[in-house]
Amino acid sequence: MVVILDFGSQYTQLIARRIREAGVYCEIHPYNLAPEKLRALAPQAVILSGGPASVYDEDAPRPDPSVFDVDVPLLGICYGQGLLVLHHGGAVVKSAQHEYGRATLAVDDPGDLLAGLPPSGLSTVWMSHGDRMERLPRHWHVLGSSDNSPYAAVRNRDGTRFGVQFHPEVVHSEDGRQILENFLFNVARIAPDWTMENFVEAACRRIREQVGDGHVICGVSGGVDSTVTAALIEKAVPGQLTCVFVNNGVLRKNEADQVRAALQDYFASDFVYVDASTEFLTELDGVIDPETKRKIIGRVFIEVFEKAAHQDERKRGKRAAFLAQGTLYPDVIESVSVRGPSATIKSHHNVGGLPERMNLELVEPLRELFKDEVRSAGKVLGLPADYLGRHPFPGPGLAIRILGAVNQDDLRILRDADEIYIEEIRKAGLYDEIWQAFAVLLPVRTVGVQGDDRTYDRVIALRAVVSQDGMTADWYHYPHEVLARMSSRISNEVAGVNRVTYDISSKPPATVEWE
């Protein structure tokens, strides 16, 4: 096992992801993990993550000093490198020139950590820091440097402590995976024997420990996250699960009927359908702010589940004590820090939007996985491929794809446009190449000419991105003829629309969803 101490980086889970991809088990823990708990975990290596702070900030997160003395290899990344260098007597200063984005790493001494990098000795790495290493501790050595970071990769004399100023965990560091695997295999000598089957077994064990003999209500939507969550719980505690599908009134066209038919067949008598569309739409009436929308949907979502729990109690004679959700790590890291002080990007309806007081304890077995890892878990569980291949759909649904107040007419426009959009993607054979695709209804009107008459109608924006894990994404490059068909059909077939645009923003600086 590898322990990652989280100092608040947006990329902390990417470190874990790369380690798991290498076949090594790892866990993320807060930077202030108690020394005795760290020892009890018996890690074979420890990694200190990056973070948004400067090591000189007054409230900069600092681990217990004993962390630096653990008798296993230790790697500090960015902020973690600064902590390592300071602790061992080196110097860190605020850089006059911050270094963000791509940089060229010049390899001076490959050693164990940088072995296997290009023969040219140059590698592209991803920098994101305001501090720089000014002086190394005594008997430490330089492994690599960049134009603005003379100590971009360093190690101590006996090769047990390493630091890198860049982020090897992000895909933009072209040899980052190799560097992390070098640390795992060349330095820490860890065997790559962890698999998704191991994760499923561990998740089931944690579910059994948390739930005991209690009953679980699981919100299912027909998407991969909730379906895998339900399947995990059913495997862990068979007979203790009730699946509830809530129609929140902001689903896609015909989605309520399609999901109801598919999941009722799959979960049989353990499936409950609740049409709460009136409650949701009443609460959303006139609401424009997207954060308010998310929190309203989160609150009503919990209220509906509590009602379903009471009904289930009367049916079974025993009340449910747990609510399961398909929360994933990108939801968590963008809402609140999962186990550390990371910055908030936006709240999610089932994370940052949860009310403070709840009558059901949350079970979230997927909250440290990325979407593609969830699909891998689904394969292990034997779930149908059509479930596992579905594009992500946000819990707040079309409420955050209508930029403005939600009403029935706008829902009709967006549903019709979105249906045509997805139809054309499937016809072109592109659906599986795209991470997520959807239509957005903009809160503006534009002049148009339709049937020789002047129109002043709505604008639909189309969005499609490719991504590996949802943390970063790039816009999908459609063939022009496919875009032309999409635009033509939407403008001609959806009443109230006279203009279609295509969003070519990446993440960052944008997010995948517009709200």
Backbone hydrogen bonds, N-H to C=O, Kabsch-Sander energy under -0.5 kcal/mol:
donor,donor_aa,acceptor,acceptor_aa,energy
2,V,25,Y,-1.6
3,V,45,A,-2.2
4,I,2,V,-0.5
4,I,27,E,-2.9
5,L,3,V,-0.6
5,L,47,I,-2.9
6,D,4,I,-0.6
6,D,29,H,-2.8
7,F,5,L,-0.6
7,F,50,G,-0.7
9,S,50,G,-1.1
12,T,9,S,-1.2
14,L,11,Y,-0.8
15,I,11,Y,-1.3
15,I,12,T,-0.7
16,A,12,T,-1.4
17,R,13,Q,-2.6
18,R,14,L,-2.5
19,I,15,I,-2.1
20,R,16,A,-2.7
21,E,17,R,-2.6
22,A,18,R,-1.2
23,G,20,R,-2.0
24,V,19,I,-1.9
27,E,2,V,-2.2
29,H,4,I,-2.9
31,Y,6,D,-1.5
33,L,30,P,-1.7
37,K,34,A,-0.7
38,L,34,A,-2.1
39,R,35,P,-2.4
40,A,36,E,-1.9
41,L,37,K,-1.4
42,A,38,L,-0.7
42,A,39,R,-1.0
44,Q,1,M,-3.3
45,A,1,M,-0.7
46,V,73,P,-2.2
47,I,3,V,-2.6
48,L,75,L,-2.9
49,S,5,L,-2.5
49,S,47,I,-0.6
57,D,54,S,-1.9
60,A,57,D,-1.6
67,V,64,D,-2.4
68,F,65,P,-1.2
69,D,66,S,-1.4
70,V,67,V,-1.4
72,V,70,V,-0.9
74,L,160,T,-2.5
75,L,46,V,-2.3
76,G,162,F,-2.7
77,I,48,L,-2.6
78,C,76,G,-0.5
78,C,164,V,-3.5
80,G,77,I,-2.5
82,G,78,C,-2.0
83,L,79,Y,-2.0
84,L,80,G,-2.0
85,V,81,Q,-2.8
86,L,82,G,-2.4
87,H,83,L,-2.7
88,H,84,L,-1.8
89,G,86,L,-1.8
90,G,85,V,-3.1
91,A,135,R,-2.7
93,V,132,R,-2.5
95,S,130,G,-3.3
99,E,129,H,-2.1
100,Y,98,H,-0.5
101,G,127,M,-2.6
103,A,125,V,-2.4
105,L,103,A,-0.6
105,L,123,S,-3.8
106,A,104,T,-0.6
106,A,145,S,-3.5
107,V,105,L,-0.6
107,V,121,G,-3.5
108,D,106,A,-0.6
108,D,143,L,-2.4
109,D,143,L,-2.1
114,L,110,P,-2.8
115,A,112,D,-0.5
117,L,114,L,-1.3
121,G,118,P,-2.3
123,S,105,L,-1.9
125,V,103,A,-2.9
127,M,101,G,-3.3
127,M,125,V,-0.6
129,H,99,E,-1.9
132,R,93,V,-2.8
134,E,91,A,-2.5
134,E,132,R,-0.6
135,R,91,A,-1.8
140,W,137,P,-1.8
141,H,155,R,-3.1
143,L,153,A,-3.7
144,G,153,A,-1.7
145,S,106,A,-2.1
146,S,149,S,-2.4
152,A,144,G,-0.8
152,A,149,S,-1.0
153,A,144,G,-1.9
154,V,163,G,-2.8
155,R,141,H,-1.9
156,N,161,R,-2.1
159,G,156,N,-1.2
162,F,74,L,-2.7
163,G,154,V,-2.1
164,V,76,G,-2.5
165,Q,152,A,-2.9
166,F,152,A,-0.6
167,H,126,W,-2.5
170,V,167,H,-1.0
173,S,170,V,-1.6
174,E,124,T,-1.4
174,E,172,H,-1.1
175,D,124,T,-0.6
176,G,173,S,-2.2
179,I,175,D,-2.1
180,L,176,G,-2.4
181,E,177,R,-2.5
182,N,178,Q,-2.4
183,F,179,I,-2.0
184,L,180,L,-2.3
185,F,181,E,-3.1
186,N,181,E,-0.6
186,N,182,N,-1.7
187,V,182,N,-1.7
188,A,183,F,-2.6
190,I,184,L,-2.4
193,D,191,A,-1.7
194,W,23,G,-3.1
199,F,195,T,-1.5
200,V,196,M,-2.5
201,E,197,E,-2.2
202,A,198,N,-2.7
203,A,199,F,-3.3
204,C,200,V,-2.4
205,R,201,E,-2.0
206,R,202,A,-2.4
207,I,203,A,-2.5
208,R,204,C,-2.4
209,E,205,R,-2.2
210,Q,206,R,-2.3
211,V,207,I,-3.1
212,G,208,R,-2.1
214,G,211,V,-2.4
216,V,240,Q,-3.2
217,I,322,F,-2.8
218,C,216,V,-0.5
218,C,242,T,-2.6
219,G,324,A,-1.8
220,V,218,C,-0.6
220,V,244,V,-2.0
227,T,223,G,-1.8
228,V,224,V,-2.5
229,T,225,D,-2.2
230,A,226,S,-2.5
231,A,227,T,-2.4
232,L,228,V,-2.5
233,I,229,T,-2.2
234,E,230,A,-2.6
235,K,231,A,-2.1
236,A,232,L,-2.4
237,V,233,I,-3.2
240,Q,237,V,-1.9
242,T,216,V,-2.6
243,C,270,D,-3.3
244,V,218,C,-3.1
245,F,243,C,-0.5
245,F,272,V,-3.0
246,V,244,V,-0.6
247,N,245,F,-0.6
247,N,274,V,-2.9
248,N,246,V,-1.0
255,E,252,R,-2.0
258,Q,254,N,-2.1
259,V,255,E,-2.8
260,R,256,A,-2.1
261,A,257,D,-2.2
262,A,258,Q,-2.2
263,L,259,V,-3.0
264,Q,260,R,-1.9
265,D,261,A,-1.1
266,Y,262,A,-1.4
267,F,263,L,-3.2
268,A,264,Q,-1.2
270,D,267,F,-2.1
271,F,268,A,-1.7
272,V,243,C,-2.9
274,V,245,F,-2.8
276,A,247,N,-1.5
276,A,274,V,-1.0
280,F,276,A,-2.2
281,L,277,S,-2.6
282,T,278,T,-2.1
283,E,279,E,-1.9
284,L,280,F,-2.0
285,D,281,L,-0.7
285,D,282,T,-0.6
287,V,284,L,-2.3
293,K,289,D,-2.0
294,R,290,P,-2.3
295,K,291,E,-2.1
296,I,292,T,-2.5
297,I,293,K,-2.7
298,G,294,R,-2.5
299,R,295,K,-2.5
300,V,296,I,-2.9
301,F,297,I,-2.4
302,I,298,G,-1.9
303,E,299,R,-2.3
304,V,300,V,-2.8
305,F,301,F,-2.0
306,E,302,I,-2.5
307,K,303,E,-2.0
308,A,304,V,-2.4
309,A,305,F,-2.3
310,H,306,E,-1.8
311,Q,307,K,-2.2
312,D,308,A,-2.5
313,E,309,A,-2.2
314,R,310,H,-2.0
315,K,311,Q,-1.8
316,R,312,D,-2.7
317,G,313,E,-2.8
321,A,215,H,-1.8
322,F,215,H,-1.6
323,L,361,E,-2.8
324,A,217,I,-3.2
325,Q,363,V,-2.1
327,T,325,Q,-0.7
329,Y,369,L,-2.2
332,V,328,L,-1.6
333,I,329,Y,-3.1
334,E,330,P,-1.3
335,S,332,V,-1.2
336,V,332,V,-2.5
343,A,8,G,-0.6
345,I,334,E,-1.2
346,K,334,E,-3.9
351,V,348,H,-2.1
353,G,348,H,-2.5
354,L,351,V,-1.3
358,M,356,E,-0.6
361,E,321,A,-2.4
363,V,323,L,-2.6
367,R,364,E,-1.3
369,L,366,L,-2.3
374,V,370,F,-2.1
375,R,371,K,-2.1
376,S,372,D,-1.7
377,A,373,E,-2.2
378,G,374,V,-2.4
379,K,375,R,-1.9
380,V,376,S,-1.8
381,L,377,A,-1.9
382,G,379,K,-1.1
383,L,378,G,-2.5
387,Y,384,P,-0.8
388,L,384,P,-1.6
389,G,385,A,-1.7
390,R,387,Y,-1.1
397,G,394,P,-1.6
398,L,250,V,-2.9
399,A,396,P,-1.6
400,I,397,G,-1.4
401,R,398,L,-1.2
402,I,398,L,-0.9
403,L,401,R,-0.7
403,L,441,L,-2.4
404,G,402,I,-1.5
406,V,284,L,-0.6
411,L,407,N,-2.2
412,R,408,Q,-2.2
413,I,409,D,-2.1
414,L,410,D,-2.6
415,R,411,L,-2.7
416,D,412,R,-2.2
417,A,413,I,-2.3
418,D,414,L,-2.8
419,E,415,R,-2.2
420,I,416,D,-1.9
421,Y,417,A,-2.3
422,I,418,D,-2.5
423,E,419,E,-2.2
424,E,420,I,-2.4
425,I,421,Y,-1.8
426,R,422,I,-2.4
427,K,423,E,-2.6
428,A,424,E,-1.8
429,G,426,R,-1.4
430,L,425,I,-2.4
431,Y,425,I,-0.6
433,E,430,L,-1.4
434,I,430,L,-0.8
434,I,431,Y,-1.0
435,W,465,V,-2.1
436,Q,465,V,-1.4
438,F,463,R,-2.4
440,V,461,A,-2.6
441,L,401,R,-2.9
442,L,440,V,-0.6
442,L,459,V,-2.4
444,V,442,L,-0.7
446,T,457,D,-2.6
448,G,455,T,-2.5
450,Q,453,D,-2.3
453,D,450,Q,-1.2
455,T,448,G,-3.0
457,D,446,T,-1.4
458,R,496,G,-2.8
459,V,444,V,-0.7
460,I,499,R,-2.4
461,A,440,V,-2.8
462,L,501,T,-2.8
463,R,438,F,-2.5
465,V,436,Q,-2.2
466,V,474,D,-3.0
470,G,472,T,-0.5
473,A,507,K,-2.3
474,D,466,V,-2.3
476,Y,464,A,-2.4
478,Y,476,Y,-1.2
482,V,479,P,-0.9
483,L,479,P,-1.8
484,A,480,H,-2.3
485,R,481,E,-1.8
486,M,482,V,-2.3
487,S,483,L,-2.6
488,S,484,A,-2.5
489,R,485,R,-2.6
490,I,486,M,-2.4
491,S,487,S,-2.4
492,N,488,S,-2.0
493,E,489,R,-2.8
494,V,490,I,-1.9
495,A,493,E,-0.8
497,V,494,V,-1.5
498,N,458,R,-1.9
499,R,458,R,-1.0
501,T,460,I,-2.6
503,D,462,L,-2.8
504,I,502,Y,-0.5
507,K,473,A,-3.0
510,A,506,S,-2.1
515,E,400,I,-0.5
